[in-house]
């Protein structure tokens, strides 16, 4: 006899779960997502047809849990889903720290019990800029290790089909050859300015590989370069380079003061707009089936100096004042050029938003939302 799940897909009874391999089945996977089944008069199909129908309907019923949903990338994912990247039948759930403290195993379990996701985009993390990392390496290590372990372990326990986590190019060795690629992550120690955060992020890759080796889980990770955009943390002391510069320039113009940039401005970075990154996250969730992470970055030839970024922000705000570089401040890691050859092989026609256009959109958003922006 056949039974029909509430979404309309036809599978064998739970006495034969091996036919469809349904990870959400309460019989074949007690921790998985449970669907309600009803009897149907539909004629029996071949096992191949059943598998095809199951996979199609599972996709149509995809429930995506986005941790860190109120942050820079989470808000960008929400935007592009609303603008057309979402598909009929999908459910997207965007979590913020108000919904659960993911450092807590108990609260993480409760949120998975509540939402029963089939897919997870894991963006939640304790994050900060260069100077905050230098002050709090232990805090970054401990908080992020707990968050990542809780999310990945609960995803496995609850039968989540796919998890895409967010890493950073800071995971790569400080002393290395350039450009760096996905195979080089564990070849040496990261830069000492943010080793706590970097090692915690590296452990996501270790966790994913172990889950695949032991249980066949195909969880993976994205490695973006320096991301920026609306809904970032624009805190001058503790934010990343781009949002900090946006806030500083906004205030310098408003107050009629010089713009003081920390460092020499010669450090090199590949900047990626959060909206572009969001589109790539959704592609990875749907199409990329490797456990090995993938670098999501503009090309090497699009690498810019921090001074180039300053010039673009100054132009976007039409700032006419003096720009001073305080070389008593650290530049951090001078170079971490990433190779996006793998991304190009998969998506040769992907178009990134032009840098100055993305900077202008970010500056305009910050000016229009100054009172509510994180800062």
N, C-alpha and C positions, 0 to 999 in steps of 0.2 A: 504494500500500500504506500502511496505517496502522501506527503504532507506539504502544505504551502506555508512558507514563512509569511509574516504580516506584510512584508514588502512585495510579495508575489513570486518569490523564487521557489523552485521545486527541488526538493532534496529527499533522499531516502529517510526513513525513520531513524531515530537516534540509535537504534540497534545495529545500524550499519554505517557509522560515521566515517569509515575509511573511504567510502565512495566519493563523498564530496570534500572531505578534509576540512570541514568547517571549524575554524579555530574558535568561533564564537559559541559553538555548541556546548551546552552544559554537561553533556555526557562525555564527549571526547576531550573536553578541556574545561574542567570545573571552574577555573578562574576566568574563563572567557565571557564574552558578551552573550547574554541569553536572548533569543528571539522567541516570540510566541508562534506556535505552529497550529495550523488548522487543516482538517482533512479536505481533500479536493478530489473531484471526479476526473481530473485530467489524465489521459492515457499515459502509461509508463513510457518513458523515453530511454534512449540508450545511455549508458554511463558517461559517454563522451558528451552527449547533449546536456546531461545533468551538470557536468563539471563546467561547461561553457556557460550555462544559464546561471549557475551558482556564482561564478566569478563576476559575471556581468551585474547581477543583482547586488552582490556584495559591494561592488564599486558604486552602484547607484545609491546604496544606503550608507555611503561613507560618512562617518562622524569624526570630524577632525578636532582634536583638542590642541589649542595653541597656548603653551605656557609663555609667560612674559608678553601676554597679548596687549598690554597697555603701553609697551615700550616702543622704541624706534622701529624695529623690524615688524613687531606684532601689529602695530597700527598700519604699517605699509601693506602687510598681508591682508588685513581687513579691508583696506581701500581697494586693492586690486581684485579681491573676491567680489566686492560689491560692484566694481566697474566691469565685470564680465568674465573674470577668471573662474568664478564659482560655477558649478554644474547643477542641473536639476537633480533633486533628491539628496544632495549633500547637506550636511549640517556642520556649521563651523562654530566652535565655542572658544571664545577668547578670554583667558584667565588673567587676572591681575593679582598682585600680592594681597589685595583685600579679600580675594576668594580663598586663598590658602597660602600658608607658609611652607614652601616646598623643602625647607631645611628639615622640617618635621616629617618623619616617616608616617606618623599617624594621620596628619593632615593630608599628606599626599595620597595615602590609601583612601581616605574619605572622598577626595575629589574624583578619584578613578571609580570608586563605587557609585558615586552620584551620576557621572556622565557616561561611563562605559564606552570610551572612544574606540574606534577601529584603527585610527591613525593619529599620530602625534607629531606636531612641529614643536620642538623643544628649544625655546629661546630664553627662558628664565635663567638669570645668573646674577651674582653680585658683580657689578662692573664699575669701572672708574678709569680716569685718565692716568697718565704717567705718574704724576706726583702722589696721587692717592695710593696707587699700587706700591710705590716705593716706601710709603709709610706703613702699609697694612698687608704685607705679603701673607702673613699667617692667616689673617681674617679671610682673605680672598681664597686661599687654599681650602680652609675648613668649610666655609659656607658652600663653595661650589662643588666640592667633593660630595657633600651631603645631598645637595640639590640634584646633582646628576645621577648619583646612585639611586636615590629614591624614585626619580622619574623613570629611569631605565628598568629598574627592578619591577616597579608596579606595571609598566608597559608589558613586560614579559609575563608577569603573573596574571594579568587580565587579558592576555591573548591579543594584544595590539598587533596588527598586521605590519605596520611600518612606522618607524620613528626616524625623523630627520632632526638632528641636533645641530647647534650652531657653535662652531669653533672660532678660531682667530689665527691670523698669521703669526701671532706671538708664540704659538706652539712650536714653531720651527727653531732649530738651533741658532744660537747667536753667531757662532763661528762656523760658517758654511760657505759653500759656493753658490753663486747666483746664476740664473734664477732658481728659486726653490720650487719643488713640485711635491705632489702628494706622497711620494715614496720616502721623503727625507725627514719626516716629522720626528722620528725617534733617534736621529743620528748624532745627537749631542745635547748639551744643556741649553735651555733657552736663555735669553738675556736676563741678567740679574736684577733688572729694575722691576720685573713683574713675574718672577719665576713661580710664585704661589698660584696665580691665576693661570699661567701657561701650563704648569704641570697638571692642574685640576682639569683643564680642557683636554689635554692629551689623554687623560684617563678615560674620557668618553670613547676614544678610538679603541683603547685596550678593552673596554667593556663590550663594545659592539663586536669586536673580533671574537671575544670569548663566547658571547651569546650565539654567534654563528657557528663556532666550532662545536659547542656543546649541545645547542638546541636547534640550529638551523635558522635562527632569526636573521633577517636581512635588515637590520637597523644600520643607519649610515649617518654621515655628518657633512655639512657644508663648511668650507673654510673661506669666509669672505675677507677681503682686504679692508681698508679703512672706510667704514660706512658712515653715511650722514644723511640727514633729511629732517622732515617735520617730526615732532614728538620725541626728539632726542633729549638728552639731559644737557642743558646749556649752562651748567654750573661752571664758572670760570676756574675755580680751584680744583675741582675733582672730575670735570668732564673730559671727553676726548678732544683731540686737537681741533677738528672742524667746528663743533658746537661752541667750544670755548672761544674760538676766534670770532664766530658770528656774534656772540654776546658782547665780547669786548669792543668790537667795531660799532655795534649798535649804541653802546653806552658812550664811546668816544665821540661819535657824531652828536648824540643828544646833549652831551655835557660840554662840547666844544674843546675836548682835550686830545692830546696825542694818543695814538694807538700804540700800546706797548706789547710787543710780541715776545713771548718767552723762547729763548734759544736763538740760534743764528739764522734760522730759516732755510738751512741747506739740507735738512733731512728729507729723504725721498719717500714718497708714499703713492700707492695706487688707490684712488678714491672711487667708491661705488655708491651710487644713489640708492637709498633704501627702497624705492619703488621698483627699481631694476632687480635688486636682491630679492624682493618679495616674489616677483614673477619667477625667478630662478628657484626659489624654495618650493614653489608649487609644482614646477616642472620636476624637480628631484623627487618630490613626494609621489608623483604619478608615474614617472617614466624611468628614473635612474635606479638600477637594481644592483649596483655594486655595494659591498660593505665598505670598501676603501673610500675615504672621503673624496670630495671633489672641490677644487679651488674655484670659487666664483669671483672673478676679478676682471677688470679691464686689462688690456694687453700691456706688455712691458713698455711699448713705445708711448703709452699714455701715462706713464709714471710722471709725477710732478713733485717739485720741491714744496715745502711748507710755504715758502715765499710766493710761489705760484698761487697757492690756495689763498693766501692773504690778499694778493692782488685781485683775485676774482671776487672775494668778499667786499673789498674796498670799492670795487666797481659796482657791485650789486647795490650797495647802500649809498653810492655816490658820495663817499667820504672824501673830503678834501684836505683833511688835517695831516699832521706829521705822523709817519710810521717809524717807530724805534724798535730795534731788535736788542733785547737784553741778553747778551751772550754769557752772563753769569749763571743763567739757568741752563739746565740740561737739555740736549736735543733728543735724549733717549736713543733708541737704536737708529743709526743713521740710514740704514738701508735694509729692506726686507723684500726685495723684488720677487714677485710670484709669477710662475709660469701657468697660463691658463690654456695650455694646449689641449688638455683633456676636455675642457668645456667646449672649446672650438670644434673638437672632433664630434661631439654630440650635437652641438647647436651652432653650426657654422654661420648661420644667418641672424643670430641674436644681435639686436641693436641696443647699445647702451645709450642712455640719455646724455647728450653733450654736457660736459662738466659745467660750463658757465651757466647753462640753462638750469641745471639741477641746483647749483649754488643760488641762483636768483630766486627760484621757487622756495628754497629753504629760508633765505633771508626774508622774503616777503611773508612767509608763514610766521616766522618768529616775530616780526614787527607787528603783524596783525593779531597775534595771540600772546603778546608779551606777558600780560597779567596772569594767564593760566599755564604758560609754558614751564616745564621743569627747569629750575635754575637755582 
